[in-house]
Amino acid sequence: MRVYELITQLSLTRLPTPIFSRQLSFPKVKHSAVLVPIVCANSPYIILTLRPEYLKHHPHQVCFPGGKLDPSDINLRQTALRETQEEIGIRPDKIKIVSQLSRYTTLSQFSIKPYVGLIEVPCNLSLNQAEVKQLIELPLTQLMDMKIDCIEIEQHNSVHPIYHFSYQGLLIWGATAAILKQLQQQLLVNDLTNR
């Protein structure tokens, strides 16, 4: 898959029906953003991070680079870029944002805005060991063929879908799996319409 094909397939298109259209509604949410970083290698892949076990929030979970909106951030896009640089060392000028996915609200009352960004190779990564234990590379071709399961739980007087799948012996679930599911559907929809 070439870079221009990726841009075509991801370029600010929206799915007809977001997979998490049943959003939770809380009186006060914590606004945050993540970057879905896609490395434009011969075989493009998504960078995921594994958080250390000792962290207070989401220990030993697989996630995207990202975090809460900081008062110094102009917008959530800047939040995603700043957090990516802090966590894995990729500067904002090395990232081309090509798409935004639908906002996702977690049961822990985080409202997450995902941005999809393309990164050219070579990408010089520098892990912040305090926040990232290791990197995980998920090939786009594998994502497109992957089965991402869903269970539904009832909480806060509503039914909430929890997406999950296993990859390289790790459980990937919650917001990360839901965002990957939406990206998967967007790629598949656009792949069919571009044929």
N, C-alpha and C positions, 0 to 999 in steps of 0.2 A: 504494500500500500504506500503510495507516494504522498509527499507532503500536501500537494495541491488536492489530492483526493480526500485527505483527512479534512482539509479546510472546507471543501465542498460538502462533505457529509456532516460536519459539525457547525457550519456557519449560521449561528443564531436562529436555527429552526426550532420549532416547538412541536412536541408531540400533540396529536389531536386530543388525547386524554392523558394527563399526567398520571403516573402510576400511584402517586400518593395524593389524589385529589381530596381525600377525606382528611383534611388538615385538622390537627388539634388546635383549639382556640384557648389561649390562656390570657388572663388580664395583663400579665407582664411577662415578656419573653426576653431572653438574653440573645441579642443579635450577634451572629458570627458568620464566618465565611471560610470556605475551603477551596483549594485549588486541586483540580483533577489534572495532574501533570502528565502529558503524553510525550514521550521521547520519540523524535522522528528518526529512528534508526531504520535500517533496511527492513526489519520487522518491528514496527512501532510497539511500544509497551507503555503501560501506566505505572507510575511510581506510587507505591503505597508505603506507609511507615508502620513499624511495630513499636508501640510505646513501652517503656521500661515497666517492670512490675511494681516499683516503689512509688510511682506517681499517685497523687491523691485522686485525680479524676481519670477515669477510663484506663486503669493500669492494664498492661499486656493486651491491649486491643489494637487491631489493625485499622488504620485510618488514613485520611488524606492530610497533607500539610494544611494547617489552618488554625483558627482560634477566634476568640471574642473580638468584637469591634473595640478598638482602643480610642480614647478621646482624641488622640492625635491623628487618627485616620480620617481622610477626607470622605471615604465611602467604603463599602464592603469589598469592592474590588481591590482597593489598596490594602485592606486587612488581609485578604488572601495572599497577595503578593508579598507583603511584609512578613507574614508568618512563614511563608515558603522559604524566604531568604534566611530567617532566623533558625528554622528547623533543619533544612537540608542544603543551605548555602547557595541556592540559585538566585542570582540577581534579577530584579524585575525587568531590566532591559533585555534579558535573555529569554523572556517568556512572551509568547504572542497569544493573548486571550482571543479565542475564536468563538466561544459560545458560553451561554449561561443556561444552567438547568433550573428546574423549578425548585423553589424554596422548600425546605423540609423541616418540620417541627418535631423535635424529639419529646419523649415522655418526661425527660429531665428539663423541659422548657427552654431548650435552645432552638432558635430559629436560624437554620443554616442555609446560606446562599452559596451554591456550588458554581465555580467558574472553571471552564475547560481551557487549558493553556498548552500550546505546543512548544517544545523545547528542542532546539537543534543539537546534533551531536558535533563535537564531544561536549558533554555537559559535565562540568567540574563540580562534583558534589562534595559538600563538607558537612558532616552530620553533627548536630548539636547533641552530644551524648546525654545531656540532662533531659532531653525530650524524646530522643529517637534511639531505640535499641538497635534496629537494623532496617534496611530497605528491602522491599519486596517488589519484584518486577512481574507485572501481569500483562502478557502479550495481548494486544487487541484482538488478534484472531482467536485466541482462547476465550476471551470475554464474549465474543459474538456467538460462540458455540456452547457456552456454559449454561447450566441449569441453575438458576437462582431461586430457591424455594421461599415460601412465605407461610408464616403462621399468623393467626390473628389472636390478639389478647384484648380483654376488656378492661379498661382503666379510664378514670376521669369521665365516667358515663358515656364512653364511646368505644367503638371497636377500632383497634389500631393494628395495621399490618406490620409485622416484623420480618424483614427479608434476611436470608442467611445462606451461606454456602461454605464449603471447605476448599482451601487452596494451599498446597504445599504443607499439609498437616496443620494448618491454622484455621480457626473458625473466623470467618468474616461476616459480621452481622450488623443490624441496626442501620444507622444513617449511612455508613459506608457502603453496605450491600444495597440499600435502596437507591443511592446515587448511581452506583454501578449498574443497577437494573435499568434505571432511566437512560443512562448513556447507552447501554446495550440496545434498548428499544429504539433510541434515536438513530444509532448507526444502522440497525437492521431496516428501519423504515426508509431511511435515506438511500441505503444500498439498493433497495427494491425500486425506488422511484428513479434512481439514476441509471437503471439498466435499459 
